[in-house]
């Protein structure tokens, strides 16, 4: 057992826990953010009012005053449900 502990402490950086984070988890997290961001953007946009959509003085990533007007328009005034 003592030899296992010695080998582990002398292991190169990429074989330790930090190396695993650098090689595997950080690229996966980056890929997930890039892949899922368009879906987040679409969901957030559906809850914004038209005035909030075109207001460039506030953060486009968050909804200040959520509304369901776009969903009402889609479901009640179009043929989408069919």
PDB file with one MODEL, atoms N, CA, C and O in Angstrom:
MODEL        1
ATOM      1  N   UNK A   1       0.811  -1.201   0.000  1.00  0.00           N
ATOM      2  CA  UNK A   1       0.000   0.000   0.000  1.00  0.00           C
ATOM      3  C   UNK A   1       0.849   1.258   0.000  1.00  0.00           C
ATOM      4  O   UNK A   1       0.471   2.268  -0.594  1.00  0.00           O
ATOM      5  N   UNK A   2       1.986   1.202   0.658  1.00  0.00           N
ATOM      6  CA  UNK A   2       2.853   2.373   0.704  1.00  0.00           C
ATOM      7  C   UNK A   2       3.377   2.713  -0.677  1.00  0.00           C
ATOM      8  O   UNK A   2       3.578   3.888  -0.983  1.00  0.00           O
ATOM      9  N   UNK A   3       3.603   1.716  -1.517  1.00  0.00           N
ATOM     10  CA  UNK A   3       4.095   1.985  -2.872  1.00  0.00           C
ATOM     11  C   UNK A   3       3.019   2.645  -3.717  1.00  0.00           C
ATOM     12  O   UNK A   3       3.337   3.471  -4.573  1.00  0.00           O
ATOM     13  N   UNK A   4       1.754   2.304  -3.499  1.00  0.00           N
ATOM     14  CA  UNK A   4       0.654   2.926  -4.244  1.00  0.00           C
ATOM     15  C   UNK A   4       0.566   4.401  -3.890  1.00  0.00           C
ATOM     16  O   UNK A   4       0.389   5.247  -4.767  1.00  0.00           O
ATOM     17  N   UNK A   5       0.689   4.711  -2.604  1.00  0.00           N
ATOM     18  CA  UNK A   5       0.619   6.114  -2.183  1.00  0.00           C
ATOM     19  C   UNK A   5       1.791   6.902  -2.735  1.00  0.00           C
ATOM     20  O   UNK A   5       1.634   8.057  -3.133  1.00  0.00           O
ATOM     21  N   UNK A   6       2.963   6.285  -2.763  1.00  0.00           N
ATOM     22  CA  UNK A   6       4.136   6.978  -3.284  1.00  0.00           C
ATOM     23  C   UNK A   6       3.996   7.239  -4.784  1.00  0.00           C
ATOM     24  O   UNK A   6       4.341   8.317  -5.267  1.00  0.00           O
ATOM     25  N   UNK A   7       3.495   6.262  -5.505  1.00  0.00           N
ATOM     26  CA  UNK A   7       3.314   6.445  -6.944  1.00  0.00           C
ATOM     27  C   UNK A   7       2.323   7.549  -7.236  1.00  0.00           C
ATOM     28  O   UNK A   7       2.518   8.351  -8.149  1.00  0.00           O
ATOM     29  N   UNK A   8       1.276   7.583  -6.467  1.00  0.00           N
ATOM     30  CA  UNK A   8       0.231   8.566  -6.703  1.00  0.00           C
ATOM     31  C   UNK A   8       0.730   9.987  -6.459  1.00  0.00           C
ATOM     32  O   UNK A   8       0.412  10.890  -7.233  1.00  0.00           O
ATOM     33  N   UNK A   9       1.483  10.192  -5.430  1.00  0.00           N
ATOM     34  CA  UNK A   9       1.973  11.536  -5.146  1.00  0.00           C
ATOM     35  C   UNK A   9       3.004  11.981  -6.170  1.00  0.00           C
ATOM     36  O   UNK A   9       3.173  13.180  -6.392  1.00  0.00           O
ATOM     37  N   UNK A  10       3.689  11.045  -6.792  1.00  0.00           N
ATOM     38  CA  UNK A  10       4.686  11.383  -7.786  1.00  0.00           C
ATOM     39  C   UNK A  10       4.132  11.346  -9.209  1.00  0.00           C
ATOM     40  O   UNK A  10       4.895  11.479 -10.166  1.00  0.00           O
ATOM     41  N   UNK A  11       2.824  11.169  -9.366  1.00  0.00           N
ATOM     42  CA  UNK A  11       2.217  11.079 -10.688  1.00  0.00           C
ATOM     43  C   UNK A  11       2.253  12.425 -11.387  1.00  0.00           C
ATOM     44  O   UNK A  11       2.186  13.467 -10.736  1.00  0.00           O
ATOM     45  N   UNK A  12       2.357  12.409 -12.692  1.00  0.00           N
ATOM     46  CA  UNK A  12       2.315  13.668 -13.444  1.00  0.00           C
ATOM     47  C   UNK A  12       0.982  14.387 -13.250  1.00  0.00           C
ATOM     48  O   UNK A  12      -0.003  13.783 -12.825  1.00  0.00           O
ATOM     49  N   UNK A  13       0.961  15.665 -13.561  1.00  0.00           N
ATOM     50  CA  UNK A  13      -0.224  16.499 -13.338  1.00  0.00           C
ATOM     51  C   UNK A  13      -1.453  15.947 -14.041  1.00  0.00           C
ATOM     52  O   UNK A  13      -2.540  15.949 -13.463  1.00  0.00           O
ATOM     53  N   UNK A  14      -1.310  15.479 -15.262  1.00  0.00           N
ATOM     54  CA  UNK A  14      -2.477  15.054 -16.030  1.00  0.00           C
ATOM     55  C   UNK A  14      -3.067  13.738 -15.549  1.00  0.00           C
ATOM     56  O   UNK A  14      -4.132  13.341 -16.021  1.00  0.00           O
ATOM     57  N   UNK A  15      -2.407  13.052 -14.625  1.00  0.00           N
ATOM     58  CA  UNK A  15      -2.949  11.812 -14.078  1.00  0.00           C
ATOM     59  C   UNK A  15      -3.578  12.028 -12.708  1.00  0.00           C
ATOM     60  O   UNK A  15      -4.178  11.103 -12.160  1.00  0.00           O
ATOM     61  N   UNK A  16      -3.457  13.204 -12.152  1.00  0.00           N
ATOM     62  CA  UNK A  16      -4.054  13.498 -10.844  1.00  0.00           C
ATOM     63  C   UNK A  16      -5.447  14.083 -11.033  1.00  0.00           C
ATOM     64  O   UNK A  16      -5.916  14.219 -12.163  1.00  0.00           O
ATOM     65  N   UNK A  17      -6.107  14.428  -9.936  1.00  0.00           N
ATOM     66  CA  UNK A  17      -7.460  14.975  -9.972  1.00  0.00           C
ATOM     67  C   UNK A  17      -7.554  16.280 -10.750  1.00  0.00           C
ATOM     68  O   UNK A  17      -8.511  16.493 -11.494  1.00  0.00           O
ATOM     69  N   UNK A  18      -6.567  17.153 -10.583  1.00  0.00           N
ATOM     70  CA  UNK A  18      -6.562  18.415 -11.324  1.00  0.00           C
ATOM     71  C   UNK A  18      -6.449  18.164 -12.819  1.00  0.00           C
ATOM     72  O   UNK A  18      -7.093  18.844 -13.619  1.00  0.00           O
ATOM     73  N   UNK A  19      -5.648  17.208 -13.188  1.00  0.00           N
ATOM     74  CA  UNK A  19      -5.499  16.856 -14.594  1.00  0.00           C
ATOM     75  C   UNK A  19      -6.794  16.333 -15.192  1.00  0.00           C
ATOM     76  O   UNK A  19      -7.121  16.615 -16.344  1.00  0.00           O
ATOM     77  N   UNK A  20      -7.523  15.570 -14.395  1.00  0.00           N
ATOM     78  CA  UNK A  20      -8.817  15.061 -14.859  1.00  0.00           C
ATOM     79  C   UNK A  20      -9.771  16.217 -15.121  1.00  0.00           C
ATOM     80  O   UNK A  20     -10.492  16.216 -16.118  1.00  0.00           O
ATOM     81  N   UNK A  21      -9.778  17.203 -14.230  1.00  0.00           N
ATOM     82  CA  UNK A  21     -10.631  18.373 -14.447  1.00  0.00           C
ATOM     83  C   UNK A  21     -10.236  19.107 -15.723  1.00  0.00           C
ATOM     84  O   UNK A  21     -11.101  19.526 -16.493  1.00  0.00           O
ATOM     85  N   UNK A  22      -8.941  19.262 -15.948  1.00  0.00           N
ATOM     86  CA  UNK A  22      -8.471  19.988 -17.127  1.00  0.00           C
ATOM     87  C   UNK A  22      -8.788  19.205 -18.404  1.00  0.00           C
ATOM     88  O   UNK A  22      -9.215  19.790 -19.400  1.00  0.00           O
ATOM     89  N   UNK A  23      -8.584  17.910 -18.376  1.00  0.00           N
ATOM     90  CA  UNK A  23      -8.770  17.094 -19.576  1.00  0.00           C
ATOM     91  C   UNK A  23     -10.220  16.778 -19.881  1.00  0.00           C
ATOM     92  O   UNK A  23     -10.606  16.757 -21.050  1.00  0.00           O
ATOM     93  N   UNK A  24     -11.037  16.532 -18.862  1.00  0.00           N
ATOM     94  CA  UNK A  24     -12.376  15.989 -19.094  1.00  0.00           C
ATOM     95  C   UNK A  24     -13.488  16.965 -18.732  1.00  0.00           C
ATOM     96  O   UNK A  24     -14.302  17.322 -19.584  1.00  0.00           O
ATOM     97  N   UNK A  25     -13.528  17.396 -17.485  1.00  0.00           N
ATOM     98  CA  UNK A  25     -14.702  18.108 -17.003  1.00  0.00           C
ATOM     99  C   UNK A  25     -14.818  19.530 -17.545  1.00  0.00           C
ATOM    100  O   UNK A  25     -15.924  19.964 -17.866  1.00  0.00           O
ATOM    101  N   UNK A  26     -13.740  20.253 -17.655  1.00  0.00           N
ATOM    102  CA  UNK A  26     -13.810  21.622 -18.173  1.00  0.00           C
ATOM    103  C   UNK A  26     -14.222  21.628 -19.647  1.00  0.00           C
ATOM    104  O   UNK A  26     -15.086  22.427 -20.007  1.00  0.00           O
ATOM    105  N   UNK A  27     -13.661  20.791 -20.517  1.00  0.00           N
ATOM    106  CA  UNK A  27     -14.156  20.766 -21.903  1.00  0.00           C
ATOM    107  C   UNK A  27     -15.612  20.333 -22.023  1.00  0.00           C
ATOM    108  O   UNK A  27     -16.348  20.860 -22.857  1.00  0.00           O
ATOM    109  N   UNK A  28     -16.032  19.380 -21.198  1.00  0.00           N
ATOM    110  CA  UNK A  28     -17.435  18.956 -21.234  1.00  0.00           C
ATOM    111  C   UNK A  28     -18.341  20.101 -20.790  1.00  0.00           C
ATOM    112  O   UNK A  28     -19.378  20.334 -21.411  1.00  0.00           O
ATOM    113  N   UNK A  29     -17.977  20.811 -19.744  1.00  0.00           N
ATOM    114  CA  UNK A  29     -18.782  21.945 -19.279  1.00  0.00           C
ATOM    115  C   UNK A  29     -18.841  23.033 -20.350  1.00  0.00           C
ATOM    116  O   UNK A  29     -19.905  23.602 -20.595  1.00  0.00           O
ATOM    117  N   UNK A  30     -17.731  23.321 -20.977  1.00  0.00           N
ATOM    118  CA  UNK A  30     -17.698  24.319 -22.052  1.00  0.00           C
ATOM    119  C   UNK A  30     -18.592  23.890 -23.214  1.00  0.00           C
ATOM    120  O   UNK A  30     -19.352  24.701 -23.744  1.00  0.00           O
ATOM    121  N   UNK A  31     -18.506  22.639 -23.606  1.00  0.00           N
ATOM    122  CA  UNK A  31     -19.330  22.117 -24.688  1.00  0.00           C
ATOM    123  C   UNK A  31     -20.814  22.194 -24.332  1.00  0.00           C
ATOM    124  O   UNK A  31     -21.626  22.559 -25.182  1.00  0.00           O
ATOM    125  N   UNK A  32     -21.182  21.860 -23.099  1.00  0.00           N
ATOM    126  CA  UNK A  32     -22.581  21.927 -22.681  1.00  0.00           C
ATOM    127  C   UNK A  32     -23.112  23.352 -22.700  1.00  0.00           C
ATOM    128  O   UNK A  32     -24.242  23.587 -23.128  1.00  0.00           O
ATOM    129  N   UNK A  33     -22.310  24.300 -22.243  1.00  0.00           N
ATOM    130  CA  UNK A  33     -22.749  25.699 -22.262  1.00  0.00           C
ATOM    131  C   UNK A  33     -22.980  26.157 -23.697  1.00  0.00           C
ATOM    132  O   UNK A  33     -24.000  26.782 -23.989  1.00  0.00           O
ATOM    133  N   UNK A  34     -22.056  25.857 -24.586  1.00  0.00           N
ATOM    134  CA  UNK A  34     -22.186  26.251 -25.987  1.00  0.00           C
ATOM    135  C   UNK A  34     -23.391  25.568 -26.633  1.00  0.00           C
ATOM    136  O   UNK A  34     -24.101  26.191 -27.422  1.00  0.00           O
ATOM    137  N   UNK A  35     -23.626  24.314 -26.313  1.00  0.00           N
ATOM    138  CA  UNK A  35     -24.718  23.560 -26.914  1.00  0.00           C
ATOM    139  C   UNK A  35     -26.084  23.985 -26.380  1.00  0.00           C
ATOM    140  O   UNK A  35     -27.043  24.079 -27.146  1.00  0.00           O
ATOM    141  N   UNK A  36     -26.185  24.242 -25.081  1.00  0.00           N
ATOM    142  CA  UNK A  36     -27.483  24.532 -24.476  1.00  0.00           C
ATOM    143  C   UNK A  36     -27.860  26.006 -24.486  1.00  0.00           C
ATOM    144  O   UNK A  36     -29.017  26.340 -24.231  1.00  0.00           O
ATOM    145  N   UNK A  37     -26.918  26.895 -24.774  1.00  0.00           N
ATOM    146  CA  UNK A  37     -27.223  28.327 -24.749  1.00  0.00           C
ATOM    147  C   UNK A  37     -28.343  28.723 -25.720  1.00  0.00           C
ATOM    148  O   UNK A  37     -29.197  29.515 -25.321  1.00  0.00           O
ATOM    149  N   UNK A  38     -28.403  28.232 -26.958  1.00  0.00           N
ATOM    150  CA  UNK A  38     -29.518  28.622 -27.832  1.00  0.00           C
ATOM    151  C   UNK A  38     -30.890  28.243 -27.275  1.00  0.00           C
ATOM    152  O   UNK A  38     -31.860  28.978 -27.464  1.00  0.00           O
ATOM    153  N   UNK A  39     -30.976  27.112 -26.595  1.00  0.00           N
ATOM    154  CA  UNK A  39     -32.256  26.720 -26.001  1.00  0.00           C
ATOM    155  C   UNK A  39     -32.633  27.654 -24.853  1.00  0.00           C
ATOM    156  O   UNK A  39     -33.800  28.014 -24.697  1.00  0.00           O
ATOM    157  N   UNK A  40     -31.653  28.038 -24.061  1.00  0.00           N
ATOM    158  CA  UNK A  40     -31.895  29.016 -22.995  1.00  0.00           C
ATOM    159  C   UNK A  40     -32.365  30.339 -23.588  1.00  0.00           C
ATOM    160  O   UNK A  40     -33.309  30.949 -23.087  1.00  0.00           O
ATOM    161  N   UNK A  41     -31.706  30.782 -24.656  1.00  0.00           N
ATOM    162  CA  UNK A  41     -32.049  32.048 -25.295  1.00  0.00           C
ATOM    163  C   UNK A  41     -33.486  32.015 -25.822  1.00  0.00           C
ATOM    164  O   UNK A  41     -34.227  32.983 -25.652  1.00  0.00           O
ATOM    165  N   UNK A  42     -33.883  30.922 -26.453  1.00  0.00           N
ATOM    166  CA  UNK A  42     -35.252  30.802 -26.967  1.00  0.00           C
ATOM    167  C   UNK A  42     -36.270  30.825 -25.834  1.00  0.00           C
ATOM    168  O   UNK A  42     -37.304  31.486 -25.940  1.00  0.00           O
ATOM    169  N   UNK A  43     -35.987  30.113 -24.758  1.00  0.00           N
ATOM    170  CA  UNK A  43     -36.921  30.076 -23.630  1.00  0.00           C
ATOM    171  C   UNK A  43     -37.052  31.445 -22.983  1.00  0.00           C
ATOM    172  O   UNK A  43     -38.163  31.869 -22.668  1.00  0.00           O
ATOM    173  N   UNK A  44     -35.953  32.137 -22.779  1.00  0.00           N
ATOM    174  CA  UNK A  44     -35.990  33.459 -22.155  1.00  0.00           C
ATOM    175  C   UNK A  44     -36.725  34.456 -23.052  1.00  0.00           C
ATOM    176  O   UNK A  44     -37.485  35.293 -22.564  1.00  0.00           O
ATOM    177  N   UNK A  45     -36.498  34.365 -24.346  1.00  0.00           N
ATOM    178  CA  UNK A  45     -37.115  35.305 -25.284  1.00  0.00           C
ATOM    179  C   UNK A  45     -38.631  35.165 -25.316  1.00  0.00           C
ATOM    180  O   UNK A  45     -39.329  36.157 -25.525  1.00  0.00           O
ATOM    181  N   UNK A  46     -39.156  33.967 -25.116  1.00  0.00           N
ATOM    182  CA  UNK A  46     -40.611  33.795 -25.162  1.00  0.00           C
ATOM    183  C   UNK A  46     -41.309  34.486 -24.004  1.00  0.00           C
ATOM    184  O   UNK A  46     -42.503  34.771 -24.092  1.00  0.00           O
ATOM    185  N   UNK A  47     -40.603  34.757 -22.937  1.00  0.00           N
ATOM    186  CA  UNK A  47     -41.217  35.389 -21.774  1.00  0.00           C
ATOM    187  C   UNK A  47     -40.969  36.887 -21.689  1.00  0.00           C
ATOM    188  O   UNK A  47     -41.346  37.515 -20.699  1.00  0.00           O
ATOM    189  N   UNK A  48     -40.343  37.472 -22.704  1.00  0.00           N
ATOM    190  CA  UNK A  48     -40.072  38.911 -22.700  1.00  0.00           C
ATOM    191  C   UNK A  48     -41.159  39.657 -23.461  1.00  0.00           C
ATOM    192  O   UNK A  48     -41.713  39.140 -24.431  1.00  0.00           O
ATOM    193  N   UNK A  49     -41.461  40.866 -23.019  1.00  0.00           N
ATOM    194  CA  UNK A  49     -42.395  41.720 -23.748  1.00  0.00           C
ATOM    195  C   UNK A  49     -41.668  42.322 -24.953  1.00  0.00           C
ATOM    196  O   UNK A  49     -40.438  42.366 -24.968  1.00  0.00           O
ATOM    197  N   UNK A  50     -42.413  42.784 -25.962  1.00  0.00           N
ATOM    198  CA  UNK A  50     -41.750  43.382 -27.130  1.00  0.00           C
ATOM    199  C   UNK A  50     -40.861  44.574 -26.771  1.00  0.00           C
ATOM    200  O   UNK A  50     -39.788  44.741 -27.350  1.00  0.00           O
ATOM    201  N   UNK A  51     -41.291  45.389 -25.836  1.00  0.00           N
ATOM    202  CA  UNK A  51     -40.457  46.534 -25.454  1.00  0.00           C
ATOM    203  C   UNK A  51     -39.161  46.081 -24.781  1.00  0.00           C
ATOM    204  O   UNK A  51     -38.118  46.716 -24.937  1.00  0.00           O
ATOM    205  N   UNK A  52     -39.234  44.991 -24.040  1.00  0.00           N
ATOM    206  CA  UNK A  52     -38.031  44.474 -23.380  1.00  0.00           C
ATOM    207  C   UNK A  52     -37.093  43.790 -24.383  1.00  0.00           C
ATOM    208  O   UNK A  52     -35.876  43.783 -24.193  1.00  0.00           O
ATOM    209  N   UNK A  53     -37.654  43.221 -25.438  1.00  0.00           N
ATOM    210  CA  UNK A  53     -36.830  42.580 -26.464  1.00  0.00           C
ATOM    211  C   UNK A  53     -35.918  43.579 -27.163  1.00  0.00           C
ATOM    212  O   UNK A  53     -34.780  43.254 -27.503  1.00  0.00           O
ATOM    213  N   UNK A  54     -36.421  44.800 -27.379  1.00  0.00           N
ATOM    214  CA  UNK A  54     -35.663  45.796 -28.135  1.00  0.00           C
ATOM    215  C   UNK A  54     -34.989  46.846 -27.260  1.00  0.00           C
ATOM    216  O   UNK A  54     -34.450  47.826 -27.775  1.00  0.00           O
ATOM    217  N   UNK A  55     -35.013  46.655 -25.961  1.00  0.00           N
ATOM    218  CA  UNK A  55     -34.329  47.571 -25.047  1.00  0.00           C
ATOM    219  C   UNK A  55     -32.889  47.094 -24.868  1.00  0.00           C
ATOM    220  O   UNK A  55     -32.640  46.084 -24.211  1.00  0.00           O
ATOM    221  N   UNK A  56     -31.956  47.818 -25.451  1.00  0.00           N
ATOM    222  CA  UNK A  56     -30.557  47.407 -25.416  1.00  0.00           C
ATOM    223  C   UNK A  56     -29.806  47.949 -24.205  1.00  0.00           C
ATOM    224  O   UNK A  56     -28.595  47.753 -24.094  1.00  0.00           O
ATOM    225  N   UNK A  57     -30.499  48.622 -23.303  1.00  0.00           N
ATOM    226  CA  UNK A  57     -29.864  49.165 -22.105  1.00  0.00           C
ATOM    227  C   UNK A  57     -29.824  48.167 -20.950  1.00  0.00           C
ATOM    228  O   UNK A  57     -29.163  48.420 -19.943  1.00  0.00           O
ATOM    229  N   UNK A  58     -30.509  47.057 -21.079  1.00  0.00           N
ATOM    230  CA  UNK A  58     -30.510  46.064 -20.010  1.00  0.00           C
ATOM    231  C   UNK A  58     -29.934  44.748 -20.511  1.00  0.00           C
ATOM    232  O   UNK A  58     -29.752  44.563 -21.714  1.00  0.00           O
ATOM    233  N   UNK A  59     -29.654  43.854 -19.608  1.00  0.00           N
ATOM    234  CA  UNK A  59     -29.039  42.570 -19.950  1.00  0.00           C
ATOM    235  C   UNK A  59     -30.009  41.713 -20.757  1.00  0.00           C
ATOM    236  O   UNK A  59     -31.147  41.515 -20.332  1.00  0.00           O
ATOM    237  N   UNK A  60     -29.586  41.203 -21.909  1.00  0.00           N
ATOM    238  CA  UNK A  60     -30.483  40.365 -22.706  1.00  0.00           C
ATOM    239  C   UNK A  60     -30.598  38.930 -22.191  1.00  0.00           C
ATOM    240  O   UNK A  60     -31.390  38.148 -22.719  1.00  0.00           O
ATOM    241  N   UNK A  61     -29.826  38.580 -21.178  1.00  0.00           N
ATOM    242  CA  UNK A  61     -29.823  37.204 -20.691  1.00  0.00           C
ATOM    243  C   UNK A  61     -30.892  36.910 -19.650  1.00  0.00           C
ATOM    244  O   UNK A  61     -31.162  35.748 -19.346  1.00  0.00           O
ATOM    245  N   UNK A  62     -31.502  37.956 -19.103  1.00  0.00           N
ATOM    246  CA  UNK A  62     -32.485  37.763 -18.036  1.00  0.00           C
ATOM    247  C   UNK A  62     -33.770  38.505 -18.362  1.00  0.00           C
ATOM    248  O   UNK A  62     -33.760  39.494 -19.096  1.00  0.00           O
ATOM    249  N   UNK A  63     -34.878  38.018 -17.809  1.00  0.00           N
ATOM    250  CA  UNK A  63     -36.187  38.635 -18.008  1.00  0.00           C
ATOM    251  C   UNK A  63     -36.484  39.519 -16.802  1.00  0.00           C
ATOM    252  O   UNK A  63     -36.425  39.064 -15.660  1.00  0.00           O
ATOM    253  N   UNK A  64     -36.801  40.779 -17.062  1.00  0.00           N
ATOM    254  CA  UNK A  64     -37.136  41.702 -15.970  1.00  0.00           C
ATOM    255  C   UNK A  64     -38.612  41.601 -15.598  1.00  0.00           C
ATOM    256  O   UNK A  64     -38.959  41.526 -14.419  1.00  0.00           O
ATOM    257  N   UNK A  65     -39.488  41.600 -16.620  1.00  0.00           N
ATOM    258  CA  UNK A  65     -40.931  41.523 -16.388  1.00  0.00           C
ATOM    259  C   UNK A  65     -41.506  40.417 -17.268  1.00  0.00           C
ATOM    260  O   UNK A  65     -41.842  40.677 -18.424  1.00  0.00           O
ATOM    261  N   UNK A  66     -41.628  39.206 -16.763  1.00  0.00           N
ATOM    262  CA  UNK A  66     -42.103  38.091 -17.590  1.00  0.00           C
ATOM    263  C   UNK A  66     -43.553  38.280 -18.030  1.00  0.00           C
ATOM    264  O   UNK A  66     -44.371  38.834 -17.295  1.00  0.00           O
ATOM    265  N   UNK A  67     -43.852  37.816 -19.225  1.00  0.00           N
ATOM    266  CA  UNK A  67     -45.200  37.887 -19.761  1.00  0.00           C
ATOM    267  C   UNK A  67     -45.491  36.634 -20.581  1.00  0.00           C
ATOM    268  O   UNK A  67     -44.575  35.992 -21.095  1.00  0.00           O
ATOM    269  N   UNK A  68     -46.751  36.301 -20.696  1.00  0.00           N
ATOM    270  CA  UNK A  68     -47.170  35.150 -21.493  1.00  0.00           C
ATOM    271  C   UNK A  68     -47.881  35.579 -22.781  1.00  0.00           C
ATOM    272  O   UNK A  68     -48.555  34.764 -23.411  1.00  0.00           O
ATOM    273  N   UNK A  69     -47.740  36.832 -23.173  1.00  0.00           N
ATOM    274  CA  UNK A  69     -48.423  37.349 -24.359  1.00  0.00           C
ATOM    275  C   UNK A  69     -48.032  36.601 -25.622  1.00  0.00           C
ATOM    276  O   UNK A  69     -48.896  36.325 -26.455  1.00  0.00           O
ATOM    277  N   UNK A  70     -46.774  36.268 -25.790  1.00  0.00           N
ATOM    278  CA  UNK A  70     -46.339  35.552 -26.987  1.00  0.00           C
ATOM    279  C   UNK A  70     -46.962  34.161 -27.048  1.00  0.00           C
ATOM    280  O   UNK A  70     -47.336  33.693 -28.124  1.00  0.00           O
ATOM    281  N   UNK A  71     -47.076  33.499 -25.898  1.00  0.00           N
ATOM    282  CA  UNK A  71     -47.699  32.176 -25.854  1.00  0.00           C
ATOM    283  C   UNK A  71     -49.198  32.270 -26.139  1.00  0.00           C
ATOM    284  O   UNK A  71     -49.746  31.417 -26.837  1.00  0.00           O
ATOM    285  N   UNK A  72     -49.864  33.293 -25.609  1.00  0.00           N
ATOM    286  CA  UNK A  72     -51.294  33.497 -25.897  1.00  0.00           C
ATOM    287  C   UNK A  72     -51.502  33.710 -27.389  1.00  0.00           C
ATOM    288  O   UNK A  72     -52.396  33.115 -27.991  1.00  0.00           O
ATOM    289  N   UNK A  73     -50.668  34.564 -27.982  1.00  0.00           N
ATOM    290  CA  UNK A  73     -50.759  34.836 -29.418  1.00  0.00           C
ATOM    291  C   UNK A  73     -50.572  33.546 -30.216  1.00  0.00           C
ATOM    292  O   UNK A  73     -51.329  33.281 -31.150  1.00  0.00           O
ATOM    293  N   UNK A  74     -49.598  32.765 -29.866  1.00  0.00           N
ATOM    294  CA  UNK A  74     -49.312  31.524 -30.577  1.00  0.00           C
ATOM    295  C   UNK A  74     -50.453  30.522 -30.459  1.00  0.00           C
ATOM    296  O   UNK A  74     -50.876  29.939 -31.457  1.00  0.00           O
ATOM    297  N   UNK A  75     -50.947  30.322 -29.259  1.00  0.00           N
ATOM    298  CA  UNK A  75     -51.930  29.266 -29.034  1.00  0.00           C
ATOM    299  C   UNK A  75     -53.364  29.664 -29.369  1.00  0.00           C
ATOM    300  O   UNK A  75     -54.168  28.807 -29.735  1.00  0.00           O
ATOM    301  N   UNK A  76     -53.700  30.952 -29.249  1.00  0.00           N
ATOM    302  CA  UNK A  76     -55.080  31.371 -29.461  1.00  0.00           C
ATOM    303  C   UNK A  76     -55.344  31.987 -30.835  1.00  0.00           C
ATOM    304  O   UNK A  76     -56.472  31.917 -31.324  1.00  0.00           O
ATOM    305  N   UNK A  77     -54.350  32.578 -31.459  1.00  0.00           N
ATOM    306  CA  UNK A  77     -54.587  33.327 -32.688  1.00  0.00           C
ATOM    307  C   UNK A  77     -53.904  32.751 -33.924  1.00  0.00           C
ATOM    308  O   UNK A  77     -53.920  33.381 -34.982  1.00  0.00           O
ATOM    309  N   UNK A  78     -53.313  31.585 -33.813  1.00  0.00           N
ATOM    310  CA  UNK A  78     -52.696  30.940 -34.967  1.00  0.00           C
ATOM    311  C   UNK A  78     -53.217  29.505 -35.059  1.00  0.00           C
ATOM    312  O   UNK A  78     -53.960  29.052 -34.189  1.00  0.00           O
ATOM    313  N   UNK A  79     -52.832  28.810 -36.094  1.00  0.00           N
ATOM    314  CA  UNK A  79     -53.225  27.391 -36.255  1.00  0.00           C
ATOM    315  C   UNK A  79     -52.193  26.443 -35.687  1.00  0.00           C
ATOM    316  O   UNK A  79     -52.187  25.262 -36.036  1.00  0.00           O
ATOM    317  N   UNK A  80     -51.332  26.921 -34.832  1.00  0.00           N
ATOM    318  CA  UNK A  80     -50.278  26.093 -34.258  1.00  0.00           C
ATOM    319  C   UNK A  80     -50.816  24.871 -33.502  1.00  0.00           C
ATOM    320  O   UNK A  80     -50.262  23.783 -33.659  1.00  0.00           O
ATOM    321  N   UNK A  81     -51.885  25.006 -32.680  1.00  0.00           N
ATOM    322  CA  UNK A  81     -52.351  23.833 -31.934  1.00  0.00           C
ATOM    323  C   UNK A  81     -52.813  22.693 -32.835  1.00  0.00           C
ATOM    324  O   UNK A  81     -52.773  21.531 -32.429  1.00  0.00           O
ATOM    325  N   UNK A  82     -53.248  23.008 -34.044  1.00  0.00           N
ATOM    326  CA  UNK A  82     -53.686  21.954 -34.954  1.00  0.00           C
ATOM    327  C   UNK A  82     -52.496  21.226 -35.473  1.00  0.00           C
ATOM    328  O   UNK A  82     -52.640  20.292 -36.262  1.00  0.00           O
TER     329      UNK A  82
ENDMDL
END
